Amino acid sequence: MTSRVTTPRFRTSHVIVAALVLGVSLVAALGWTAWRVWDAAGALQRVADAGRTAMDAVGNGDLRALQASLADVARYGAQAGDAASTPLWPVASAMPVLGEDVAAIGALARAAGTLAATLAAPAAHALTTTGDDAGSLGRLAPSWAPATEGVAEAQADLASIDTTHLTGPVSKAVAQMREVLDRLGPSVATARAAAAVAASLDEGTSSVLVLLQNGAELRTGGGITGAVALLQVTDGKAELVAQADSSMFPNLTSPIMPVSAAQDALYGDVVGRFVQNASMPTDFAETAALATAWWQRLGHPAPDLVVSIDVPAIGALLRVTGPVTLPDGTILTGDDIVQRLLVEPYTTMDSAQQTVFLQSAVSSAVAGLSTQQIDPLRWLSALATPIAEGRVSVWSADASTQELLSVSSLGGPSARLAAAGPDAFAVYLNDGTGGKMDVYLHVELSIVSAVCRPDGRADVHVRATMASSAPADAEHVLAGDVTGRGLFGTGAGDIGTSISVSAPPGSYFGGVTKNGKRALSVDVDDAGRPTSLIRVNLSPAETNDVDFHFIMGSPGALAPSLLHTPMLSTPTVSVESGSCG
């Protein structure tokens, strides 16, 4: 009997003791985990601070500050990742009330650790070891493949977080990190493509065909191809070996090569009949093919690279390299290049003088830039904004390099639009004046989306407010080369523009209105993107409102963005949420 009574008591006592020990251990473990959560949160804040410092350093072209801040990102990112790696973190994540916050902080910390290991640390090391060598941009190329994978991994980690029940600060942190990654992804892709291009030029000999875009006469990719220059790059050193202006290319009665059905439907056969229209297509690979065909028409071999750049982008580079001296002794700076190249020649020179001046200016600018020895950060810092605005595009004959370019902002209008995300729209402008009146064209853009339909699909409309600042007597006071002399279907002094909007794949056409009245539009499928185009004519001081309507292909709210053809007068862009009713 005694044994039957005593044994249970003994066992119960052991259970009680074990429970007490487990409880104490659990409290201690949770306390330890709480400390790790606090450590991870602090490290994440330091990562954010260092990241902002790094962005400032890029903007300022400060190599040493970038090195230091990237090292901080790497250190604190690794610290955050280590803090979230404790085996007890999943236990804390399963706790009621705060468990979801703990899980989210863990995901943020792991994402930071991934970025530290794949992006910040390699970049800091590469910048430290390559120093100020101008060719070091190409040597950075191997670092970008793991960086691309790291960003994708971090995005996937954060995509799984349900923010519905998170506390405000944690939910905000997740949203901010997602926004950073959404912006970082395209930037890393562009940097990877740029480094690959640079690496291809570091060894051996390559030919680079440079297309100078004249934004005074707009085309989809920036402006007419007014001048062409061929660089020969040997072991990273460039030499100007040939150049031509648009007057040296014939105007053809039939296209120099077939173009895509979409471009033919939008603009007609003029895309391939005039060298000036090479940058009309949205696909820069098509622009490169047109430019190559025109270049070969003059008896030259096909280039290894085709680069499109406009005058404001060259101006941005001159602010880094310093001014260049033209053959006549005058000095061209980054601040006056637009006025000197795109305004003054058409008001003070005849056509022959314009050709001579522009050719000499292009030759001097290209030659000056190609011989500069500056560190890669300053190059990238100078070109960051022009690339983001679509003022620089690159195509490569090397398939692997071209694959990287095609998914980056360097790959031309359509690649830039794809890189902007699934909800991105684009506005493209093509001049129909046949002159240089786009120096007087001003555009305001807005995009509004609202989910009001019973099927849950968003209605989106893109508005372009287009205005002319040309003088009232433009026909008489402006040169014929500026007004186009009324020879191309637009009255002298007026501005004629073909404006199109490209919508996300799967969306539907909703019609176009001009000044509130239904307008006849050309509607085509451009590589899977619904695209609508109309022609707008502006007399001096006239303003037109043009609205493009689309219906999204899938239900749900959008986070739309709006890209546009780079212009001399940069448009204002607003993104708004619409209301129903």
Secondary structure, DSSP 8 states (H G I E B T S, - for coil): -HHHHHHHHHHHHHHHHHHHHHHHHHHHHHHHHHHHHHHHHHHHHHHHHHHHHHHHHHHHT-HHHHHHHHHHHHHHHHHHHHHTT-TTHHHHHTSTTTHHHHHHHHHHHHHHHHHIIIIIHHHHHHHHHHTT-TTHHHHTHHHHHHHHHHHHHHHHHHHT---TTS-HHHHHHHHHHHHHHHHHHHHHHHHHHHHHHHHHHHSSEEEEEEEEEETTS--TTSSEEEEEEEEEEETTEEEEEEEEEGGGS---SS-SS---HHHHHHH-THHHH-GGGTT-SSSHHHHHHHHHHHHHHTT----SEEEEEEHHHHHHHHHHH--EE-TTS-EE-TTTHHHHHHTHHHHH--HHHHHHHHHHHHHHHHHHHHT----HHHHHHHHHHHHHTT-EEEEESSHHHHHHHTTSGGG-HHHHHHHT-TTEEEEEEEE-SSSSGGGGEEEEEEEEEE--STT-EEEEEEEEEEEE---TTHHHHS-HHHHGGGTTSS-TT-EEEEEEEE--TT-EEEEEEETTEEE--EEEEETTEEEEEEEEEE-TT-EEEEEEEEEEEEES----EEEE---SS--EEEEEE----
